[in-house]
Amino acid sequence: MTERRSFIKKFAAGALTASMLPISKDAAAREVRLTNKLIHHVFFWLKNPEKEADKQQLIKALNKLTNIETVKMSHIGFPASTEKRDVVDHSYSASLLLIFDDQAGQDAYQIHPIHLKFVEENAHLWEKVVVYDTAD
């Protein structure tokens, strides 16, 4: 756990430093790349998105998922107030982005007791879930 937090702090500090540098021809050299990882991005549409208690319950439960050993990095997010365009979907309530070292890590996550409990205790909150898994 401490190792993952240390990595995330270093990653965030590096990303912040890189984002503050002037744009140059060498921008590709500063680019952060996640290679040989499995990215698991889950989008949730709550049944009652206006109900703050439901949203808070989901957030608390999502945070527990990030403690599963095979999760290397995570992000819990909500629709950004970006420009409304046909290609941008702002309709979801929350998203969970998880990064695993490999398929085996993601497979272990799917059957982990914390994940199974998450689904059992929170499935009543959402009307729709969409998952995008990517690998390079």
N, C-alpha and C positions, 0 to 999 in steps of 0.2 A: 504494500500500500504506500509506504513512504517512498519507495523507489519510483512508483508511478507518479506520485505528486511532484517529486523532484524533476522527473522528466517533463511533466506538463509545464512546470514553472520555467524550466530552461527553454522549452519549445515556445512558450508564450513570449518570453523575453527576447528570444531570437526573432520571432515573427514581428514583434513590436519594433525592434531595432531595424530590421529589414524594411518595415513599412515607413520608417522615418528617413530613409536614405533617398537622395535625389534619384530620379529615374535616369538610367543611362543605358548604353548598349550592353552593359554587363548585368542587366536586370535578371537575365536567365540564370546567372551564377548564384544569385541570392534567393532564387525561387525555392520554396519549401516543397519537397516532393514526398509523397507517401507511396513507396513502391513495395511490391510484394506483400500488400496488406489486403484484408477483406474489409470493406466498408459496408456497414449495415445501417440504413437510414429508414426510420419508421415514422410515419405520419399518422396522427390521431385526430379524428373528428369526434368531439364530445356530443353526447345526446342533448345535453343542456349547457351549451357553451357560455351562457350568461350566468350560470350558477358558479360563483367563486369557490364554494366549498368543493365542488367536483374538480375544478381546475387545480386547486391546492392539493387534493388527494392524489391526483395523477402526478403532479410534480414531485411530491414526496415519494411516491412509489417508483417513479423513473430514477430518482436519485439513488435508490437502493440498488437498482439494476447495475449502476456504474461501479458497484463494489465487487462484482463477480470477477474472479481472478483473471479470466482470459480477456477481459476488456482492457485494452491498452490506452485508449483515449476516448473521451466522450464529450458530447455537447447536447444540452437540452435547450430547445429554442421555440420561438413563437413567430407568427407571421411578421415580417418586417414591414415598415411603412414605406416600402419602395413603390415606385411608379406602377400604376395599374396598366398592365399590358395583357394582351391575349395569351402570351406565353408564361405569365406569372400567376401562380395559384396561391392566393392568400386565404383560401377557404378553410384550411385545417386549423385545429385548436392548438396543437403542440407537436413538436417533433423530437425524436431522440436519434442522435448520430453516434454510432459505436464503431470503433476501429479495433480489429483483431489482427493478430500476427498471421493467421491463416484460416483455412476452412475448418480445421480441427478445433480451433479456438471458438469459432462461431457455433459449431456443432455442440460443443460442450456447454456453451451459454444457453442454447435452446432447451437443454434438458436439465439445466441447473435448478436446484430447489428454489432459489430466489426468483428465477424467471417464471417457473411454474406457479409459484405463489402469487406473483405479480398478476399473471393472467387470471387466475382464479378469483382474486380479491378485487380486481379492477375492471374486468371485461364489461360489467354492467354500466360503466361510465361512458363508453364510446359506442357510436353507431357505425363507425367505419375505421378501418386501419389499412394503410397501404405501406408495403415494405419495398424498398429498393436496395438490393445487394449488388455491390460492384467489386470487381477484382481486376488487376492488370496482368 
